[in-house]
Amino acid sequence: MSYSHILFDLDGTLIDSKETIRCSFEYALKKMNVPDPKVTNVDALIGPPMLKTFQDIYGFSLDEARKGYEFYLEEYVGNGQMYQAKLYQGVKETIATLCEKGCFLAVATTKNETNARKIVERLKLDISINRVYGTYNDGTRSNKKEIITNLLDDNGVKDLADVVMVGDRHFDIIGAKEVGIDSVGVTYGCGSEDELRQAGATHLVSSIIELLEIVNI
């Protein structure tokens, strides 16, 4: 099996952003007067849309979640935390090789699209920022299935057998399955191997470089 179209998640797949997200959440929680704003399990915060995380994990109402997200962005964007994230080992080389082979490369993330495009551009990856899709600034288009579908439709991708989604959480795997494409679960990110297996990942890799064997172009 081979794939000519590869879609990547961002946080936990291409970039290690745990510390930047932890700092930004703690900043927001402190601003929201949460008694203990210390984040002890940052992995649980990465994957879902931010508004959903504030509601599900911290019990905020939707209005409170929106306010918390504003504070989060003060630190993450305003104070430049988002630019502190580092590429995982082998990412730049793997992306460059896939680009050289003529693969269609894109990013499908539940991160805010504007911020995701700024990060990808800053890291100088061989992925067009026009193919970086995420949630809209108002928080809509937050479902992974919807993001992937919009990306494929906008770029005229019809043959789903040629497409694979690469991600580190069950959200990525389930979103891919709902769209009808295969998936690669990366076990070095924020999700566990069990989580990825249970979600039904088509392939599992422990290093992004292993993706080159799976793509087989």
N, C-alpha and C positions, 0 to 999 in steps of 0.2 A: 504494500500500500504506500502511496506517496501523496504529498500535499503541496500545492503550489500557492495556496493562500493561507497565511499564518496570522492569527489574531492573538495579541498578547494582553494579558492583564498588566497593570502597572505596579502597584504596591505589592510587595511580596513575591513578585515574579521577575520584573526587570530591575526594580530598585529596592534596596533595604531602607525603608523609611520609618522603621519602628520608633527610633529615638525622636525623630522630628514630630511624629504623630503623638507620641506620649507627652512631649513637652507642650504641644499645642492644646491637647485635651486638658492637661493639668492647669494650664493658663485659663482656659475657658471655665472649668469647674470652679476654680478659685474666684473668678469674676461673678459666677452664678451663686456664690456663697454656699457651695456644697461643703459640709463639715469636714470631710476628709477627701481632699481633691487629688490625693496620690493615686496614680494608675499602677496597679500591680500586675495586670495581665493585658498588655497592649495588643496581643494577638487577637483577642476577642473583639477589639475595636476596629480591626482592619478587614475590609471586605464588603460589609453592608454600606448603603448610603449613610452619610453622617447624621442626617435628621433621624433616621431610624435607629441608629446607635444611641443617640441621646435619649430617645424615647424608651427603647427596649431595655437598655442597660442601666440608665440612671433615672428612669421613671418620669422624665419630663413630659409635659403636655406638648402639643405641636407648637404652640406659641413660644413656650419656654425653650424647646429644641431649636427653634429658629434663632432665638436670642443667643443661645449657647453656641450655635454655629457661627454667628457673627463674631463672637469673642474668639472662637477657634481661629477664624480667618485673620483676626487682628495679629495673632502670633504667627500662624502658619504662612500667611502671605505678607502681611504688613511688616513683620519683623524678619521675614526671609527664611523661616525655618524650612520651607519646602525645598529650598536650594541646597540644604545640607545632606539630603539623601544621597546614598552612594549606589552605583551599579553593582549588582552581584557579579562575582567572578565569572568571566567568560561571556558575559552578555554582549559587550561591544563587538567582540570577535565573531560571535555566533550570528548576530544581526548583520554584520558586514558580509559574512560568507553567504547568508541567505539572499542578501541584496545582490551580490555578485552573480548568484545563480538565477536571478530574475524573478524571485518570489515576490508576490504581493504581500507586503507587510503592513500591519495596522495595529492600533491599540484600542481595546474595548474595556473601559474602566468605569467604575461607579464614582470615581473622583470627579470633581467639577471639571468640565471640559476645558475651560479657559486655563485653569491652573495646570492640568495635565499637559496641555500643548506647550505651555511655557517650560515645564520640566523637561519634556522630550527634546525641545529645541535647545535648551541649555546644555543637555548632556551630549548633544551632537550625534545622536543615533541616526542610522540610515533608514529612518521612517519619516515619511512626509507628515508634517503636522496636520495637514488636511485629512489625514487618515487616522487621527487621534480622536476618538469619540468617547464622551463621558456624559455626566449629568449636566443639565442646563443650569444657568445661574440662579434660576428660581427654584431649583431643587427637583424639577420634573425630569422625565426620562431617566428614572433611577433604577429601573428594572433591567437586569443584565440581558434578558432575552430581547427587550426592546432596543437596547443599545446595539447589540450584535445585528439585529434585523435591519435597523436603520443604516448601519455601516455597510452591510452587504447590498442593500437596495440602492443606496446612493451611489455605490461604485459599480453597479451593474453586474454583481457576482451572482450567477444563476446556478452553476453546478456545485451543489453543496458537498459533494463527495471529495472535492478538491480543497475543502476548507477545514482547518483545525483551530480550536481555541486552546491557548496555553494559559494556565492559571494555577494559583496556589490554594484556593478555597472552594468549598462545595458550590458556592454561588456561581463560579465560573463553569464548573462541570455541568450543573443543572441547567444553567442558561444555554450552554451549547446544545445539550440534549433537547431542550425545548425548541430550539431553532432547527435541529436536525443535522447537526455537524458533530464530528468527532472531537475529542478533547485530550489534552496532555496535562496531567497533574504534576506540578513540581513540588517535591517534598522538602525543599530547603526553605520554603517561605513561611507563612503564618499558619497554614493548615497542616494537619497531621496526615500521615499516609493512610491511616484508617478512615479519616474523613473523606479523603479523595477516592478511596476504593468504594466506600459505601455510596458515594454520590454517583459512581459508575464511570469513572475516568477510563477512556479508551486505552491510554498509555500512562505510565508513571516514569518520571526521571528524577534522579537525585542531583543532577547538574544540568544547566541550560545547554551545555555543549552536546549532551546526549540527544538533543532535539534534531541535530543534523542527521543522525542515523534514522530517526523516525520519518523525517520529511522525505529523505531518499530521492531528491531531485537530481 
